[in-house]
């Protein structure tokens, strides 16, 4: 039907972008109704109206998710909005100061979108408050204090409603889908030993379908947000972890079935079945932990089972003496041991991610209990990136966030100049249109342009009809207030439809104030046309050549920068280049900028309604694991301050060479859309390094007994213990990057 009446290029006008949520409308209704009721009861109806209206705007900045993140985001929005309202009140009567303030404040509004979805929403709300105040009559400190108090009361009421009375949980479907992944793994393990091979295959397919459903749930959640979120990153990691787990578990089960009837394999089979049961229980406990239930998860017992299997291998190796090569079961047992060890590492990593979600922490923190030596705790003091780092790293014209902030500030300043010089009534309608229409990408601006125009035209036609046909002011006020609540509720569902209801409120409120003058609707339509046109021109002309860079190119730049960063740091460990702090810092900033630009390009892709889930999720997973790989490099960089330059293990050079052999063809694979070559075998090099470090730790314990403080062994452990830990993290990231690129190009 859509294709019959609309050109396919404009089919987005009739396509919803999300789901309807009655809870959102109910919360907005409560926010406005309580403020109006309190204002009425206290004899300050006007203040109650403004507090209620301001609270609706502040509610737009509540993204849900982590409690602490929401609190910080809301508090930041309230405080900065209040500050900008005060400054706008003071400078709005002086044109030059008004234009300078418009430029600076709106640049910040566009620039903070680099903080993802919370930053985008906070920026929009701050911008709306700023532009609305700039169009109001200026005033002295008395007017400033009155407006500041209204903002603070509205902000406080919003925070009480969001964080105390009505905590929003928009991630519920996503958490359910992740839980189903781990429940499906546990179910598969528990049923695998009692079902036929064909039934087992069906079970594996069902688990894979559950993983795909989780990825689709993540994609839908991602589409409803204007940027990245911390829980969103953690979610895709948990989904990928589940994918890695099921692959390893299927491998173990298949290996056991190879020799399930071998009499010398009986004990190993019993131990493996015990291990699988513990893995299933671990997965179920992860689900409980994800839902904030008090439960402890650890892999100690699972590790003891692996140790027991290793002892069985040694026992059988002694039994067959020099004929181990003739005993295929030994090879199978060794593979089972290595696979179970991989599963243990994966489970520990997954549990760490879930615990960090529960504790509202950033992902990728270094767990100190993983450090192999007490002495090496001195080396664990790597710094958590500051909130200021993204602002500093993106403060360059190469950053798409910087360009968007600059583009937005220029066009809105032009809009402010137009309505101020021409003394146009309701000039804030012009600038607010620019704010909400002008998007980081031209494609998204194109869609917002037509959504805004369609909603405004319909609102400008319908509203005067209501005011002509309905004589009751009470009914008209009810329609007006209901429209703003409905409009704000529909923003995630369909922007054009929400604009229609918001226009009814805006036009209706102004018509009531001016005695029913229908020309207000015409003014609303005209200023929307001018504002949308300015936004369209800005998106088309200002810095557009830089935005034409495709996501695949930006992904390649992010990979290249990450590889250069890895080589810059590891070359110091290998002793091939001297330690140059400034050079590595510059490379780290280049890597961060490449990551941010790729993330911005991905957001432009995911915001396009014509983009399918299969296009978004693998690219996002690739970015996240690439970022985790770089974070591991940053940990090693932080330890260079204590590095004394001791001789590295020979296998470290081999590992670095393998990483380069992995990444370089990966770049070609992404650009050409072909499958990458086989993943290099990293495990032998990593195992050799870690075995060497474990041997040194035993030696160091013997040195403790003889009070030897400063020895070569101690220095080697200080230099390389953290590296030994991070190699496992890197391996996990590299495996996930490889599987993601394979899915991307299939």
Residue pairs with C-beta under 8 A, 6 or more apart in sequence:
2 11
2 14
2 15
3 11
6 13
6 14
10 450
12 447
12 450
12 609
12 610
13 450
13 451
13 454
13 496
15 609
16 493
16 494
17 223
17 224
17 492
17 493
17 494
17 495
17 609
18 220
18 223
18 224
18 492
18 493
19 492
19 493
20 490
20 493
21 489
21 492
21 493
23 168
24 489
24 492
25 485
25 486
25 489
27 59
27 161
27 166
27 168
28 56
28 59
28 485
28 488
28 489
29 485
30 161
30 166
31 52
31 55
31 56
31 59
31 157
31 158
31 161
32 52
32 53
32 55
32 56
32 481
32 484
32 485
33 52
34 52
34 157
35 48
35 49
35 51
35 52
35 55
35 154
35 157
36 45
36 48
36 49
36 52
36 481
37 48
38 48
38 51
39 45
39 46
39 47
39 48
39 49
39 51
39 52
40 48
42 48
47 150
50 150
50 154
51 150
51 153
51 154
51 157
52 154
53 154
53 484
54 129
54 150
54 151
54 154
54 155
55 154
55 155
55 157
55 158
55 161
56 484
56 485
56 488
57 125
57 128
57 129
58 74
58 77
58 78
58 81
58 125
58 154
58 155
58 158
59 158
59 161
59 162
59 488
60 121
60 124
60 125
60 488
60 491
61 73
61 74
61 77
61 118
61 121
61 122
61 124
61 125
62 70
62 73
62 74
62 121
62 158
62 162
62 168
63 69
63 70
63 73
63 117
63 118
63 121
63 170
63 225
63 229
64 70
64 168
64 169
64 170
64 171
65 170
65 171
65 229
65 230
65 231
66 230
66 231
66 357
66 360
67 163
67 167
67 360
68 360
69 118
69 230
69 360
70 118
70 162
70 163
70 168
71 159
71 163
73 118
73 121
73 122
74 155
74 158
74 159
74 162
74 163
75 159
76 122
77 121
77 122
77 125
77 126
77 155
78 151
78 152
78 154
78 155
78 156
78 158
78 159
79 155
80 122
80 126
81 125
81 126
81 129
81 130
81 151
81 155
82 148
82 151
82 152
82 155
84 105
84 126
84 129
84 130
84 133
85 129
85 130
85 133
85 147
85 148
85 151
86 144
86 147
86 148
87 101
87 105
88 101
88 105
88 130
88 133
88 134
88 136
89 133
89 136
89 138
89 139
89 143
89 144
89 147
90 138
90 144
91 97
91 98
91 101
91 138
92 98
92 133
92 134
92 135
92 136
92 137
92 138
93 137
93 138
95 417
95 420
95 421
98 134
98 416
98 420
99 413
99 416
99 417
99 420
101 134
102 130
102 131
102 134
102 409
102 412
102 413
102 416
102 431
103 409
103 410
103 412
103 413
104 409
105 126
105 127
105 130
106 127
106 130
106 405
106 408
106 409
106 412
106 413
106 435
107 405
107 406
107 408
107 409
108 123
108 126
108 405
109 123
109 124
109 126
109 127
109 130
109 405
109 408
109 409
109 435
110 123
110 401
110 404
110 405
110 406
110 407
110 408
110 409
111 123
111 391
111 394
111 401
111 402
111 404
111 405
112 119
112 120
112 122
112 123
113 119
113 120
113 123
113 226
113 227
113 401
113 404
113 405
113 440
114 390
114 391
114 394
114 399
114 401
114 596
114 600
115 122
115 227
115 390
116 225
116 227
116 228
116 229
117 225
117 226
117 227
117 228
117 229
117 232
118 227
118 229
119 227
120 226
120 227
121 226
124 435
124 436
127 412
127 432
127 435
128 432
128 435
129 151
131 412
131 416
131 428
131 431
131 432
131 435
132 428
132 432
133 147
134 416
134 428
134 431
135 419
135 426
135 427
135 428
135 431
162 168
170 221
170 224
171 221
171 231
171 235
173 217
173 220
173 221
174 214
174 217
174 218
174 221
174 231
174 235
175 235
175 290
175 291
176 217
177 210
177 213
177 214
177 217
177 218
178 214
178 235
178 238
178 239
178 242
178 290
179 287
179 290
179 291
180 210
180 213
180 214
181 207
181 210
181 211
181 214
181 238
181 239
181 242
182 242
182 283
182 284
182 286
182 287
183 283
183 284
183 287
184 206
184 207
184 210
185 207
185 242
185 245
185 246
185 249
185 280
185 283
186 280
186 281
186 283
186 284
187 203
188 203
188 204
188 206
188 207
188 246
188 249
189 249
189 276
189 277
189 279
189 280
189 283
190 277
190 280
191 203
192 200
192 203
192 253
192 276
193 253
193 273
193 276
195 203
200 253
204 246
204 250
207 246
208 246
211 239
211 242
211 243
211 246
214 239
214 242
215 236
215 239
215 613
215 617
216 613
216 617
218 232
218 235
218 236
218 239
218 617
219 606
219 613
219 616
219 617
220 613
221 232
221 235
222 232
222 606
222 616
222 620
223 606
223 607
223 616
224 492
225 232
226 603
226 607
227 603
228 599
228 603
230 362
230 363
231 357
233 363
233 624
234 353
234 356
234 357
234 363
236 617
236 620
236 621
236 624
237 353
237 363
237 624
237 625
237 628
238 290
238 350
238 353
238 354
240 621
240 625
240 736
240 739
240 740
241 346
241 349
241 350
241 353
242 350
243 739
244 346
244 732
244 735
244 736
244 739
245 279
245 283
245 343
245 346
245 347
245 350
248 339
248 342
248 343
248 346
249 276
249 279
249 343
251 335
251 339
252 272
252 275
252 276
252 336
252 339
252 340
252 343
253 276
255 332
255 335
255 336
255 339
256 268
256 269
256 272
256 273
256 336
258 332
259 265
259 269
259 328
259 329
259 332
260 269
262 329
264 316
264 329
265 329
265 332
267 312
268 309
268 312
268 329
268 333
268 336
271 305
271 308
271 309
271 312
272 309
272 336
272 340
274 305
275 302
275 305
275 306
275 309
275 340
278 301
278 302
278 305
279 302
279 343
279 347
282 297
282 299
282 302
282 347
282 351
285 295
285 297
286 297
286 350
286 351
286 354
288 295
289 295
289 297
289 351
289 354
289 355
289 358
290 354
290 357
290 358
292 358
297 351
297 354
298 351
299 344
299 347
299 348
302 340
302 343
302 344
302 347
303 344
305 340
306 337
306 340
306 341
306 344
309 333
309 336
309 337
309 340
310 337
312 333
313 330
313 333
313 334
313 337
316 327
316 329
316 330
316 333
317 324
317 330
320 326
320 327
320 330
324 330
338 683
345 728
345 732
346 732
348 370
349 729
349 732
352 365
352 367
353 363
356 362
356 363
356 365
362 384
363 628
364 628
364 631
365 384
366 380
366 382
366 635
366 725
368 377
368 380
370 725
371 377
371 379
371 380
371 721
371 722
371 725
372 693
372 694
372 697
372 721
372 724
372 725
373 697
373 700
373 717
373 721
375 700
375 714
375 717
375 718
375 721
376 717
376 718
376 721
376 722
378 642
378 718
379 639
379 642
379 718
379 721
379 722
380 722
381 638
382 634
382 635
382 638
382 639
383 638
389 592
390 592
390 596
392 589
393 399
393 589
393 592
393 593
393 596
394 401
394 402
394 593
394 596
395 402
396 402
396 593
397 403
397 406
398 593
398 597
399 593
399 596
399 597
400 440
400 546
400 547
400 596
400 597
400 600
400 601
401 440
401 596
401 600
403 543
403 546
403 547
404 440
404 600
406 542
406 543
407 438
407 538
407 539
407 542
407 543
408 434
408 435
408 438
408 538
410 538
410 542
411 434
411 438
411 534
411 535
411 537
411 538
411 542
412 431
412 434
412 435
414 534
415 427
415 430
415 431
415 434
415 530
415 531
415 534
416 427
416 431
418 424
418 427
418 430
418 530
419 427
419 428
419 430
419 431
419 527
420 427
424 430
424 527
425 523
426 510
426 520
426 523
426 524
426 527
427 527
429 506
429 523
429 524
429 527
429 528
429 531
430 527
430 528
430 530
430 531
430 534
431 531
432 531
433 452
433 527
433 528
433 530
433 531
433 532
433 535
434 531
434 532
434 534
434 535
434 538
436 448
436 452
437 445
437 448
437 449
437 452
437 531
437 532
437 535
437 536
438 445
438 448
438 535
438 538
438 539
439 445
439 448
439 539
439 607
440 547
440 600
440 603
440 604
441 539
441 547
441 604
441 607
442 539
442 540
442 544
442 547
443 604
443 607
443 608
444 604
444 607
444 608
445 535
445 536
445 539
446 536
446 539
447 609
448 495
448 535
449 532
449 535
449 536
450 496
451 495
451 496
451 499
452 495
452 496
452 499
452 528
452 532
453 528
453 529
453 532
454 496
454 499
454 500
455 495
455 496
455 497
455 498
455 499
455 500
455 502
455 503
456 499
456 500
456 503
456 524
456 525
456 528
457 525
458 500
458 503
459 499
459 500
459 501
459 502
459 503
459 504
459 506
459 507
459 521
459 524
460 503
460 507
460 521
460 522
460 524
460 525
461 521
462 500
462 504
463 503
463 504
463 507
463 508
463 511
463 521
464 507
464 511
464 518
464 521
466 476
466 479
466 504
466 508
467 476
467 508
467 511
467 512
467 516
467 518
468 516
468 518
470 476
470 479
473 512
476 508
476 512
477 512
479 504
479 508
480 504
480 505
480 508
480 509
480 512
481 505
483 501
483 502
483 504
483 505
483 508
484 501
484 502
484 505
486 498
486 501
487 498
487 499
487 500
487 501
487 502
487 504
487 505
488 498
488 502
489 498
490 497
490 498
490 501
491 498
503 524
506 524
507 520
507 521
507 524
510 520
510 524
511 517
511 518
511 520
511 521
514 520
547 604
549 601
550 601
551 598
551 601
551 602
551 604
551 605
551 619
552 670
552 671
553 671
554 594
554 597
554 598
554 601
555 598
555 619
555 622
555 623
555 670
556 667
556 670
556 671
557 594
557 597
557 598
558 591
558 594
558 595
558 597
558 598
558 623
558 626
559 626
559 663
559 666
559 667
559 670
560 594
560 667
561 587
561 590
561 591
561 593
561 594
561 595
562 591
562 594
562 595
562 626
562 629
562 630
562 633
562 663
563 659
563 660
563 663
563 664
564 587
564 590
564 591
565 584
565 587
565 588
565 590
565 591
565 630
565 633
566 629
566 630
566 633
566 656
566 659
567 656
567 660
568 577
568 583
568 584
568 587
569 584
569 633
569 636
569 637
569 640
570 633
570 636
570 652
570 656
571 577
572 578
572 579
572 584
572 640
572 643
573 636
573 640
573 643
573 648
573 652
573 719
573 720
573 723
574 648
574 652
574 653
574 656
575 645
575 647
575 648
579 640
579 643
584 637
584 640
588 634
588 637
591 630
595 623
595 626
595 627
595 630
598 623
599 623
602 616
602 619
602 620
602 623
605 611
605 615
605 616
605 619
606 616
606 620
618 740
618 741
618 743
618 744
619 744
621 736
621 740
622 737
622 740
622 741
622 744
625 733
625 736
625 737
625 740
626 733
626 737
628 729
628 732
628 733
629 730
629 733
629 734
629 737
632 726
632 729
632 730
632 733
635 722
635 726
636 722
636 723
636 726
639 719
639 722
639 723
642 718
642 719
643 719
644 715
644 718
644 719
645 719
646 712
646 715
646 716
646 719
646 720
648 720
649 688
649 689
649 692
649 720
651 684
651 685
651 686
651 688
651 689
652 685
652 689
652 723
654 685
655 682
655 685
655 686
655 689
655 727
658 680
658 681
658 682
658 685
659 682
659 730
659 734
661 680
662 679
662 680
662 734
662 738
665 676
665 677
666 676
666 737
666 738
666 741
668 674
669 675
669 676
669 741
669 745
670 741
670 744
670 745
673 745
674 745
675 742
675 745
675 746
676 738
676 741
676 742
676 745
679 734
679 735
679 738
682 731
682 734
683 731
686 727
686 728
686 731
689 720
689 723
689 724
689 727
690 724
690 727
693 717
693 720
693 721
693 724
696 713
696 716
696 717
697 717
699 713
700 711
700 713
700 714
700 717
703 711
703 713
703 714
